[in-house]
């Protein structure tokens, strides 16, 4: 299975295809916190908020929620620029190995998860498969809001651009 096939399978799946596994996810990373002078103060353990197993093929799993940037700044022209945004990782695993890492933007005080575009200049083209993958994670782990409404309001449009 190549990466395109794997992501196509995941992006084309439905919420019912996944088993949700709450913390602990056993997908940790160690992060150093620093003092004002730049020296290491201490080490912290961080982990994904939630993990998922693909019921039709348990060799395929996902994990979502590691914070990439706690205060992500959207371009001022974006309607969600005034609200707190943050970026989180969505990791896709095959047989326990990281196969793909997608950055997801949580906008409007975490009221919606949106794909990270290559370019924030309108019109914001999002490949269909990327749109579907982030919509899936929004439905699985995001807030109960209308993904398509937020997607449109953010100025995003689905495109046939190759991805990843």
Secondary structure per residue as TSV (DSSP state, phi and psi in degrees):
chain	resnum	aa	ss	phi	psi
A	1	X	-	360.0	128.6
A	2	X	-	-93.6	173.5
A	3	X	H	-61.6	-41.7
A	4	X	H	-61.0	-42.0
A	5	X	H	-64.3	-43.5
A	6	X	H	-61.7	-49.9
A	7	X	H	-67.6	-33.7
A	8	X	H	-64.7	-40.4
A	9	X	H	-64.0	-46.8
A	10	X	H	-66.4	-49.5
A	11	X	H	-63.9	-29.2
A	12	X	T	-87.6	-0.9
A	13	X	-	-82.1	172.0
A	14	X	-	-115.8	166.2
A	15	X	G	-55.3	-38.2
A	16	X	G	-65.8	-17.0
A	17	X	G	-78.6	-7.4
A	18	X	E	-116.8	140.9
A	19	X	E	-100.3	128.5
A	20	X	E	-90.3	130.5
A	21	X	E	-119.8	110.7
A	22	X	E	-81.6	174.9
A	23	X	S	-55.4	145.2
A	24	X	-	-78.6	142.0
A	25	X	-	-93.4	-14.3
A	26	X	S	61.4	28.1
A	27	X	-	-122.1	73.4
A	28	X	E	-91.3	159.2
A	29	X	E	-138.5	152.4
A	30	X	E	-105.3	128.5
A	31	X	E	-121.6	133.7
A	32	X	E	-88.6	129.9
A	33	X	E	-95.4	143.3
A	34	X	E	-115.4	154.9
A	35	X	-	-83.0	167.8
A	36	X	T	-55.9	-27.8
A	37	X	T	-82.9	-0.4
A	38	X	S	95.1	-9.1
A	39	X	-	-77.7	156.5
A	40	X	E	-72.5	128.3
A	41	X	E	-90.0	-49.2
A	42	X	E	-164.0	170.5
A	43	X	E	-106.6	140.4
A	44	X	E	-124.1	146.2
A	45	X	E	-96.0	135.4
A	46	X	E	-130.8	152.6
A	47	X	E	-148.3	165.3
A	48	X	-	-61.4	153.7
A	49	X	S	-71.8	-35.0
A	50	X	E	-156.0	152.5
A	51	X	E	-126.4	164.0
A	52	X	E	-141.0	142.8
A	53	X	E	-114.9	135.8
A	54	X	E	-83.2	112.1
A	55	X	T	-58.9	-41.6
A	56	X	T	-68.5	-21.2
A	57	X	-	-152.8	98.7
A	58	X	T	-67.5	-5.6
A	59	X	T	-73.1	-13.5
A	60	X	E	-105.3	123.3
A	61	X	E	-137.4	163.8
A	62	X	E	-136.6	158.3
A	63	X	E	-140.3	141.1
A	64	X	E	-136.2	139.2
A	65	X	E	128.3	-10.7
A	66	X	E	-60.8	130.3
A	67	X	E	-76.8	128.0
A	68	X	E	-90.2	-57.0
A	69	X	E	-129.0	121.1
A	70	X	E	-72.6	-23.2
A	71	X	E	-136.2	85.5
A	72	X	E	-87.5	131.2
A	73	X	-	-98.7	113.1
A	74	X	-	-78.8	154.7
A	75	X	-	-58.4	145.5
A	76	X	T	-60.9	-23.2
A	77	X	T	-76.5	-14.4
A	78	X	S	-76.9	136.4
A	79	X	T	-61.4	-18.4
A	80	X	T	-100.9	11.1
A	81	X	T	-64.8	-30.2
A	82	X	T	-79.5	-11.5
A	83	X	S	-99.0	162.4
A	84	X	-	-70.4	122.5
A	85	X	E	-119.1	151.8
A	86	X	E	-145.8	154.6
A	87	X	E	-108.8	141.9
A	88	X	E	-132.5	156.9
A	89	X	E	-93.1	139.2
A	90	X	E	-114.5	114.6
A	91	X	E	-105.4	134.5
A	92	X	E	-112.1	127.4
A	93	X	E	-116.2	145.1
A	94	X	E	-125.0	120.7
A	95	X	T	52.8	39.8
A	96	X	T	82.6	-5.6
A	97	X	E	-101.4	139.1
A	98	X	E	-64.9	119.5
A	99	X	E	-104.2	-30.3
A	100	X	E	-156.1	139.1
A	101	X	E	-121.6	121.9
A	102	X	E	-113.2	134.5
A	103	X	E	-90.8	128.0
A	104	X	E	-115.1	138.9
A	105	X	E	-102.2	120.9
A	106	X	E	-91.7	115.5
A	107	X	E	-112.9	169.1
A	108	X	T	54.0	51.8
A	109	X	T	56.6	44.2
A	110	X	T	65.7	32.7
A	111	X	T	-88.2	-12.0
A	112	X	E	-156.4	147.8
A	113	X	E	-104.7	128.4
A	114	X	E	-125.8	155.1
A	115	X	E	-68.8	149.6
A	116	X	-	-84.2	113.2
A	117	X	-	-77.0	160.4
A	118	X	S	-70.3	-30.7
A	119	X	-	-144.5	130.3
A	120	X	-	-85.4	-0.6
A	121	X	S	-75.1	131.1
A	122	X	S	-68.3	151.2
A	123	X	S	-72.2	137.8
A	124	X	E	-87.1	105.0
A	125	X	E	-84.0	124.9
A	126	X	E	-120.6	121.9
A	127	X	E	-56.5	142.5
A	128	X	H	-55.4	-42.1
A	129	X	H	-67.2	-38.9
A	130	X	H	-65.2	-43.4
A	131	X	H	-55.0	-47.4
A	132	X	H	-66.9	-39.3
A	133	X	H	-63.5	-46.7
A	134	X	H	-71.5	-33.1
A	135	X	H	-63.1	-40.0
A	136	X	H	-60.2	-47.7
A	137	X	H	-69.2	-32.3
A	138	X	H	-61.5	-44.0
A	139	X	H	-68.8	-34.4
A	140	X	H	-79.2	-43.2
A	141	X	H	-128.7	-5.3
A	142	X	S	-89.1	-178.1
A	143	X	-	-73.3	161.4
A	144	X	S	-81.0	65.2
A	145	X	S	-119.9	170.6
A	146	X	-	-83.9	103.2
A	147	X	H	-57.6	-47.4
A	148	X	H	-63.8	-35.5
A	149	X	H	-65.4	-46.1
A	150	X	H	-64.6	-42.0
A	151	X	H	-57.0	-47.7
A	152	X	H	-67.3	-44.7
A	153	X	H	-63.6	-27.4
A	154	X	T	-77.0	-5.1
A	155	X	T	84.8	17.8
A	156	X	E	-91.2	146.9
A	157	X	E	-137.2	141.7
A	158	X	E	-71.5	141.6
A	159	X	E	-136.2	164.1
A	160	X	-	-90.5	18.4
A	161	X	-	-60.8	135.4
A	162	X	-	-61.6	142.4
A	163	X	-	-153.2	143.2
A	164	X	-	-81.2	360.0
